[in-house]
Amino acid sequence: MFSGNLIENTKHSENKFERVIIGAGALGLFLADRILLEYRHSITHIISNSIHNLPIYIQKQNQKTHFQKFPKFFLSHNLDHIYPNFIEKNIIIYVCLPPQFINKSFEYIKIILIHCNSIENVYLVFLNNGIIHLDHLNELKNTLNKNIKLHIIRGIVLGGFNRNILQNKIEIKNTSGNEVYYGFYNNPIHSNIKEILPAYYFRWNFTDKILLIEKSKFLINFILGLYIGKRLLMNSAIYDILSKHDLKFIFTNYCKLFPENLISPHFLERYFNKTIKISSLNTNSLSYAWYHGNTKPIEYFVANMKEMAYSSNNMEVQEFFVNLIDQQFQARKETY
């Protein structure tokens, strides 16, 4: 684990990597700010679906804000014609899109890399909170230049980040999201991980159980969005809405969706309680979007939960989650 003070990397190590951030939401811009502060000589590109016309201010841990001028944005719908031209042979791509757009990120990555023959190593860092399917990663490997080596890192942000669009500026702040668990989808990276993951205001915790944490975070988001619904309530309100007994019942059934003993109810409960503690004052992103009329995030989680339930061979578990979704999702749509 490493965090805290600004790391003064050498110019040599900074220039070994060129960086791309896909997704200019709160997390993407916060991450970009940290990268620009820490790797000062590194070239950084941002892929966005829109251009930010207001000045962007980033809130530090001491609650003070500073103005950050970001590099030129590349618009996602223009990537076929205008895309980053890489100078370095080692590229790091940070995926910060919402989970419902994860498939889009693979499209963007293909477009960006297929034009660049000089690249030798690509480090993919997925920081979205959905579930990444290995078949998409395998498809990506098959379509790219065979000389490119893909190094795949999974990061799970336990807390969160907020983007507040005001009349004269955009404010980005870390709302207790500085703790990140990371691990590798494939073989561990031999390079210095500090050159890939910015430590400034982040705490990166390595774990070989990253895929279990991924599944845990998916369930946490699902529960928060489903039970809090389209209300702007703090995450801690979930304990008033859902009893510990009912939570454990959900944990038990969720574990049955996976091979025997892959994940335990105790593991789920531990990470659920830790995440809620860290982000207790936050409003979860699914409910926030739903409150403002965007139902795509909650629909993504509901659809994926149904898909996992139907793909299991346990009829009892299938029935449990289908009934749970039908009752709770419909109730939230009609009540609030």
N, C-alpha and C positions, 0 to 999 in steps of 0.2 A: 504494500500500500504506500502511496506517496501523494502528497498534497501540499498546499500552503503557499510558500513563498515562490516568487517568480524565478523560474529556472533560466539562468543565462547560458543558453546553448552556444557552442562555437559556431562560427559562420560556416565551417565545413559541414557540420551535422545538420544545420538548418537547410542548407542548399541541396542536401541529398534528396529531399522530398518536395513534391509539388502537391497541393491540397485542393480538394473540391468538396464543397458542402452542398448537398442536395436537400433543399427545403429551407426557406427563409422565414420560418415561424419563430416563435419565442426561443425554442431550444437551438435551432440552427443559427440564429443571430447571436445568441449568447455564446455558443461554441466558437463562432467565427471571431468574436471579440477576444476570447481567450487565446485563440490561435495567433491572431495578429499581435497580441501583446507579448506572447511567449516566444514564438518563432518569428522574430522581427524581419528576417531576411528571406523568409519562405514566401513563395508565390501562392496566393489563395484565390480560388474562384468560388462564386456562389451561384447555384442554379435555383431559380425562383419562378413561380407562375405569374408574378406581377412585379412591377417596379415600385419601390418605396419612394414616394415624393416628399415625405416629411423627414426632418432630421431625426436620427435614432440615438437615444441615450440609453446607456447600460448602467444598471444599478449595481454598485459594489456591495461587498458584505457589510461594510460600515454604513449602508443606506445612502451613501452619496452616489451621485450619478456623474458619468462623464460622456461627452459626445464622442461617437465613433464613426469615422468615415470609412465605409466598407468599399471593397473593390467593385469594379463594374459587375452588375448582375447579368447573367445569361438567362434569357427567358426560355422556359422549358418547351414552349410550343414552337420555338425557332431553332431548336437544337440541330435539326437536320441541315440547317444552313449556316448558323453561327454557333460555334462551340469552342471551348478552351483549346488553345494550341499549346501543347505541353513542351517544355524545354528539358525537364528532368526525365530520367528513366524510371524513377520510382514515384508512383502516384498513390496518394491516400484519398479515398472517397468516404466521406462521412454521410450516412443516410439519416436524415432527420425529418423525413416526411411522416405524417400521421399514418397509423397502421393500415387504414383502409386504402391508402395509395401505395402500398408496398410494391405491388406489381408494376406500377408506373416507374418506380425507381429502377427496376431491372431494365426497363425500356430505355431510360435515360443513360444508364451505365453502358449499355450496348452501343448506343449512338455515339457517346463520348469516346469510347475506347476503340471502336472499330476503325476510326479514322487515323489512329496514332500507331504507326508501325515501330516507333523507336522505344516504346515502353517495355520494360523487362519485368517489373514487379508492380502488382496492384494490391493495395491493402484496403479491403472493404470493412468499414466499421459501421455496423447497424445499431442505431440508437433509438429506433422506433419501438413502441411498446406492444406490438402485436406478436404473432407467431410467424416466424420465417420458415417456409417450407423448403426442404433440401432439394426438391425437384427443380425449383426455380434457380437455385445456385448451380446445379448440375447443367441445366440448360444454358446458363450464362457461360459456363466453362466451355461447353461444346461449340458455342457460336463465336467465341473470341479467338484471336490469334493463338496458335498452340504454343508459341514461345512465351506467352504471358503467364506468369505464375500468380495465381490468386491466393492471397492470404486473408482469411475471413475471421473477423473479430465480432463478437456479439457483446453489446453493452446494454445494461438495463438501468435506467434512471429510476430510483425509488421515489423521489419527490417530484418536483415539477418546476416549470418556468411559466411566467405570465408575460403576455404582450398586450399593452394598453395603448390603443390608438386614440390620441387626444387631438384637439383641433389644430395645434401647432407643432406637435411632435409625437414620436412613438417611444414609449418606455418599455424596456425589457428588463425583467428582474428575475433573479433566482429565488423561488419560493421553496427553499429547503431541498432543492434538487441536486446538491453538490455531491451526493454519494452515489457512485456508479459501480455496479458489479460488471466485470467483464471476463470473458473466456474466449476460447477458440473453437470454431466449428471444425477446423482441420488441424494440422500440426501446429504446435506453438511457434511463434515467430522468433527467429534467432537475432533479429535486429534489436537495438535498445528500444524497449516499448515506450520509454519517455520521449522518444523522438516522434512517436505516432499519436499518443494520447496526451493532450495538454493537461498539465497538473495544476495550472493556475486557477484557484478557487474550486477545484474538483478533488474528490477523494476516490481514486480508482482502486477497487478491491478485486484482486484476481481470485477466481474460483473455478474449479473443474466441474462445478455443478451448474454452469451457466444456463444449460438447456432446461434444467429444473426450475431455475429462477424465472426463466422466460415463461414457462407454463404457469408458474405461480402468479406472475405479474399480469398475465392475460386474465386469469380468474379474478384477481383483485379488481381490475378495471371493469370486468363484466359485472361483478356484484355491485360495485359503486354506481355504475351507470344504470343498471336494471332497477335497483331498489331506491336510489335517490331520485332517479328520473329526471324530468326537466325542471329541476329546482336548483337555485343557487344556495345550496347548503354546504357547510364544511364537511370534509371527509369523516371527521369524528362523529358526525350525526348518524353514521351507519350503525353504531352500537345502540342507538335509540330506536332504530327502525327494524333491526334484525337481531334476534336473540343469539346468544352464544351457542345454544343447542341447535338452532336452525343453521347457523354458520358451519358448525361441525358436520351436520348432515350433508350440507353442500360439499364440504371438503371431502368427505368420505366417498360420495358418489362421483365426484370429479376424478379422484384417484383411480376409480374403476374404468375410466376411459382409456387408460394406458396399460401397457404390459405389467404383469404382476410385480409389485414391489418397486416399480420405477420411481414413484413419488408417494410420500406418505401424508396422511392428514396432519400429522404433527409438523412436518416441513411446511405445508401450506399455511397452517395456523400461525407459525412463527413469523413467516414473511408477511403475512397479512397484517398482523399486529404491529410489526416493525414499520411497514410502509405507512399505515394509518398514523402511527406515532410521529413519524418524520413529517408527514404532510397533513397533519390534523386540521390545520387552519385553511388548507387549500380547498378549492372547488374542483372536483375531478373534471377532466377535459371532456368526457362523454356528456355529462350533465350540462356543462357550460355550453357546449355546442348545441345540444338539444333545446336548452332554454332559449337560445337565439335563433331557433328555427332550422338548425342543421341536424338532420337525423342520420346522416351517413355514418358517423362514428359508432353510434349505438347499434345501428343495423348491421355494421360489419361484425361486431362482437357477437351479436345474436345469431347471425348467419353462420359464423365459424363454430360457435358452440353447438348449434344444431347439427352441423356437418360432422363434428367430432362425435356427437352422440349417435348419429345414424351409422357412422363407420365402425362403431363398436359392436361386438357380438352379444352384448348384455342388454336384453330387452327391458329389464327392470330399470337400468340406468338411462336407456333411451327414453322411456316413458317419463322418468323423473324430470329430465331436463326439458323435454318438450312441454310437459305440463307446467313446469316452473316458468318457462319463457312465455307460454301462452297466457298464463294468469298474470304475471307481474308486468310484462311488456304492454299487454292490452290495458291493464289497470292504469299504468302511468300515462299512456296515451290519452285515456278518456278522462282521468281525474284532474290533471294539472293543466 
